[in-house]
Amino acid sequence: MNLTHYLSSCGAASRRRSAELIKAGNVKVNGAPVAEPGFKVNEKDIVTLNGTELRIGKRYYIMLNKPRGYICTSDDPYAPKKAIDLIGLENVRLFSVGRLDKESEGMLIFTNDGDYAAKLTGPGYGIEKIYIAGTDKPLSAEMIEALQRGIEDEGEKLFAAAIEELAPRKYRFTMKEGKKREIRRLLKYASTRTVYLKRIATGKLSIGDLSTGKWRYLSDEDIRLSLDNN
């Protein structure tokens, strides 16, 4: 397999982040630095990340109800509040699947299975993520339609697959892409401030009654539901 796939399969990072680490010179194969993400490796090769040897082992699939104030990044040693620290498994490398910014909360999946993560986040799979957003003022029907059609922001096309008004200033967003701070940017375009944002589902997997700050392992059925849009 290629080096990017190997790192993500070991739980070092997502595929995208693994490629960044390789290009930055953080990875060695058999003692030699390798900066090419597509470099081929096998089970006999010794791969290290910042001096730590990586091995493919047991697969982990975990759902965390992330509180506000925690970041998703696992490899920042200076971050005071990392979501991964709420799980606290020893000697297990995990990475978060997709993004939840510091001020957002809700479902955050951690794994060391790069293939699973790629299916959850890859644009070709179109796995829907559901959010509840609170705003400082209502959205008009015309603005909701505009956000569903899509807008241009910082050179990117942003859109919501669906927006449902649940109550005045409370909306259910269905998203198919994981662009950075996408819902907040959509609402900013609408001259509306996001006061609350929580992810409640991925595919057909719901966060259910999992308490804030708590986590649980995903069952085989949970994994299937998370990849199911139908």
C-alpha positions in Angstrom: 0.0 0.0 0.0 1.1 3.6 -0.3 2.6 5.5 2.6 -0.4 7.8 3.1 -2.7 4.7 3.3 -0.3 3.0 5.7 -0.2 6.0 8.1 -4.0 6.4 8.2 -4.5 2.6 8.7 -2.2 2.8 11.7 -4.4 5.6 13.1 -1.7 8.2 12.8 -4.0 10.7 11.1 -6.6 11.0 8.4 -5.4 10.4 4.8 -5.2 14.1 4.1 -3.3 14.9 7.3 -1.1 11.8 6.7 -0.1 13.2 3.3 0.8 16.6 4.9 2.9 14.9 7.6 4.8 12.9 4.9 5.4 16.0 2.8 6.7 17.9 5.8 9.4 15.3 6.4 8.0 13.7 9.6 8.0 10.2 8.3 10.9 7.7 7.7 10.8 4.3 6.1 13.6 1.9 7.2 15.4 4.9 8.7 15.4 7.0 5.6 13.2 10.1 5.2 10.4 9.8 2.7 8.5 12.9 1.5 6.4 11.2 -1.2 2.8 10.3 -0.1 2.5 7.6 -2.8 5.7 5.8 -1.8 5.0 2.0 -1.6 5.5 0.1 1.7 4.7 -3.4 2.9 4.4 -5.2 6.2 8.2 -5.8 6.4 9.1 -2.1 6.2 9.7 -0.1 9.4 7.7 3.1 9.3 8.2 5.8 11.9 6.4 9.1 12.5 8.5 11.6 14.5 10.6 8.7 15.7 7.7 6.5 16.8 7.2 3.2 15.0 3.8 2.7 13.4 2.1 -0.7 13.1 -1.4 -1.6 11.8 -3.3 -3.2 14.7 -6.8 -3.5 16.1 -9.5 -1.3 14.5 -11.3 1.2 16.8 -14.5 3.1 16.1 -15.7 5.5 18.7 -18.4 8.2 19.0 -17.8 11.2 21.2 -20.3 13.9 22.1 -17.8 16.8 21.9 -18.4 19.7 24.2 -17.8 23.3 23.2 -14.3 24.5 23.8 -12.5 21.4 22.6 -10.5 21.1 19.4 -10.4 18.1 17.1 -6.7 18.2 16.3 -4.9 15.3 18.0 -1.3 16.2 17.1 -1.0 19.7 18.7 1.0 19.2 21.9 0.2 22.7 23.1 -3.6 22.6 22.8 -5.0 22.8 26.3 -8.4 21.1 25.5 -8.3 18.3 22.9 -11.3 16.2 22.2 -9.2 13.1 22.0 -8.2 13.5 25.6 -11.8 12.9 26.7 -11.4 9.3 25.4 -8.1 8.6 27.0 -7.3 5.2 25.6 -3.7 4.3 26.3 -1.3 3.3 23.5 -4.0 3.7 20.8 -3.6 6.2 18.0 -6.9 7.7 16.9 -7.9 10.6 14.6 -11.2 12.4 14.3 -13.3 11.9 11.1 -14.2 15.3 9.7 -14.3 18.6 11.5 -16.1 20.3 14.4 -14.7 23.7 15.2 -13.9 24.7 18.8 -17.2 26.4 19.4 -19.3 23.6 17.9 -20.4 20.4 19.8 -22.0 17.1 19.2 -21.1 13.9 17.3 -17.4 13.4 16.6 -16.2 10.0 15.4 -12.7 8.8 16.1 -11.1 5.8 14.4 -7.8 4.4 13.2 -9.4 3.0 10.1 -8.4 5.2 7.2 -10.7 3.4 4.7 -13.7 4.0 6.9 -12.8 7.6 7.4 -12.4 8.1 3.7 -15.9 6.8 3.1 -17.4 9.1 5.7 -15.8 12.2 4.4 -15.1 11.6 0.7 -17.2 13.7 -1.7 -17.8 10.7 -3.9 -19.8 9.0 -1.1 -21.9 12.0 -0.1 -22.6 10.8 3.4 -25.0 13.3 5.0 -24.3 15.0 8.3 -27.1 16.6 10.3 -26.7 19.7 12.5 -28.9 21.8 14.7 -28.1 25.5 14.4 -29.3 28.4 16.6 -29.1 31.9 15.1 -29.5 35.4 16.5 -32.3 36.2 14.1 -34.6 34.3 11.8 -33.8 33.3 8.2 -36.3 34.3 5.5 -37.7 31.6 3.2 -35.9 33.3 0.3 -32.6 33.2 2.2 -33.1 29.5 3.0 -33.6 28.8 -0.7 -30.5 30.8 -1.5 -28.4 28.8 0.9 -29.7 25.6 -0.5 -28.9 26.7 -4.1 -25.4 27.6 -2.9 -23.1 30.7 -2.5 -19.5 31.6 -3.4 -17.2 32.3 -0.4 -13.5 32.6 -0.5 -13.4 30.9 -3.8 -15.5 27.9 -2.7 -19.0 26.8 -3.5 -20.9 26.4 -0.2 -24.4 25.0 0.1 -26.8 23.1 2.4 -28.5 20.0 1.0 -31.5 20.9 3.1 -32.5 23.4 5.8 -35.6 22.9 7.9 -36.9 25.5 10.3 -37.6 23.8 13.7 -38.5 27.0 15.6 -37.8 30.7 15.3 -34.0 31.0 15.1 -33.5 27.2 15.2 -32.7 25.2 12.1 -31.8 21.6 11.0 -29.1 21.6 8.4 -28.3 18.6 6.2 -24.8 18.8 4.8 -23.1 16.6 2.2 -19.6 18.2 2.2 -17.3 19.0 5.1 -15.8 22.3 4.1 -14.3 24.3 6.9 -16.9 26.1 9.1 -19.4 25.7 6.2 -22.6 26.3 8.2 -21.1 29.3 10.0 -20.0 30.8 6.7 -23.4 30.2 5.1 -25.1 32.0 8.0 -22.6 34.8 7.9 -23.6 35.3 4.3 -27.2 35.6 5.5 -26.0 38.4 7.9 -26.9 36.0 10.8 -24.7 35.0 13.7 -24.4 31.4 14.7 -25.0 31.2 18.5 -25.2 27.4 18.7 -24.1 24.5 16.4 -24.4 20.8 17.2 -23.9 17.8 14.9 -26.5 15.2 15.8 -26.1 12.5 13.1 -23.9 11.0 10.4 -25.7 9.0 7.7 -28.4 7.3 9.7 -26.4 7.1 12.9 -27.8 9.4 15.6 -26.0 10.7 18.6 -29.0 9.6 20.6 -28.8 10.2 24.4 -25.0 10.2 24.7 -24.2 12.8 27.2 -21.9 15.8 26.5 -18.3 14.8 27.1 -19.0 11.1 27.0 -18.1 8.5 24.4 -18.9 4.9 23.4 -17.7 2.3 20.9 -19.6 1.9 17.7 -21.1 -1.5 16.9 -21.0 -3.1 13.5 -24.6 -1.9 13.1 -23.6 1.7 14.1 -20.8 1.6 11.5 -23.3 0.4 8.8 -25.8 3.1 9.8 -23.1 5.9 9.6 -22.5 5.0 6.0 -26.2 4.8 5.1 -27.9 7.7 3.4 -30.9 5.8 2.1 
